[in-house]
Amino acid sequence: EAGVTQSPTHLIKTRGQQVTLRCSPISGHTSVYWYQQALGLGLQFLLWYDEGEERNRGNFPPRFSGRQFPNYSSELNVNALELEDSALYLCASSAGTSGANEQFFGPGTRLTVL
Amino acid sequence: AQSVTQLDSQVPVFEEAPVELRCNYSSSVSVYLFWYVQYPNQGLQLLLKYLSGSTLVKGINGFEAEFNKSQTSFHLRKPSVHISDTAEYFCAVRSGGSNYKLTFGKGTLLTVNP
């Protein structure tokens, strides 16, 4: 069974540009979560989607947004990139919305903003 | 609000020595607790989880953790480490309510030396 996949693996952008990151959850999983892992800041929760709806949002500005498609895959969009957006962006998926459901993580997308 | 404190940012040990990685949490509601491992340039892999029941939880790769509600701790242990255990370890908490995001500690870098 395929795990969570993310694309691209690496990305280099300049300040002010926009970027789209993609995530495909494990087959049968309806929930997708996005996390940012920035140097020195640890793992921070960004967004949670379930059944196509945004269920929760972390403490990030509105230029971070996303969506979930009918096939449960998801995109994370970041507008007006800033240097501090440089980070590893991790996507996770889980089956359903029970609090006990394990989140399975993808390998991440490394974003560098110059 | 919930939070996680990993008391040691780095733990160096020699091969075959025992190790304990410490984790304390705070939450106003019942919690689910997790330990994840991150190898270099990879995503997160679940080591073990506490949902309910026995306070001693056994995970993969010989790791175990003990949930202590009175001390709000969930320390990770392994009786004998290998070089291949060198990685970053993250403790995470999720509340039992309707907010399914994971709150992570800042991580502990375990370095196993020969």
Chai-1 contact restraints between the chains, C-beta under 6 A:
chainA,res_idxA,chainB,res_idxB,connection_type,confidence,min_distance_angstrom,max_distance_angstrom,comment,restraint_id
A,G42,B,F104,contact,1.0,0.0,6.0,A-B,restraint_1
A,G42,B,K106,contact,1.0,0.0,6.0,A-B,restraint_2
A,L43,B,F104,contact,1.0,0.0,6.0,A-B,restraint_3
A,F45,B,K101,contact,1.0,0.0,6.0,A-B,restraint_4
A,W48,B,K101,contact,1.0,0.0,6.0,A-B,restraint_5
A,N56,B,N99,contact,1.0,0.0,6.0,A-B,restraint_6
A,N56,B,K101,contact,1.0,0.0,6.0,A-B,restraint_7
A,L90,B,G43,contact,1.0,0.0,6.0,A-B,restraint_8
A,G99,B,Y32,contact,1.0,0.0,6.0,A-B,restraint_9
A,G99,B,R94,contact,1.0,0.0,6.0,A-B,restraint_10
A,G99,B,G96,contact,1.0,0.0,6.0,A-B,restraint_11
A,G99,B,Y100,contact,1.0,0.0,6.0,A-B,restraint_12
A,A100,B,Y32,contact,1.0,0.0,6.0,A-B,restraint_13
A,A100,B,L51,contact,1.0,0.0,6.0,A-B,restraint_14
A,E102,B,L46,contact,1.0,0.0,6.0,A-B,restraint_15
A,F105,B,G43,contact,1.0,0.0,6.0,A-B,restraint_16
A,F105,B,L44,contact,1.0,0.0,6.0,A-B,restraint_17
A,G106,B,G43,contact,1.0,0.0,6.0,A-B,restraint_18
A,P107,B,Q42,contact,1.0,0.0,6.0,A-B,restraint_19
A,P107,B,G43,contact,1.0,0.0,6.0,A-B,restraint_20
A,G108,B,G43,contact,1.0,0.0,6.0,A-B,restraint_21
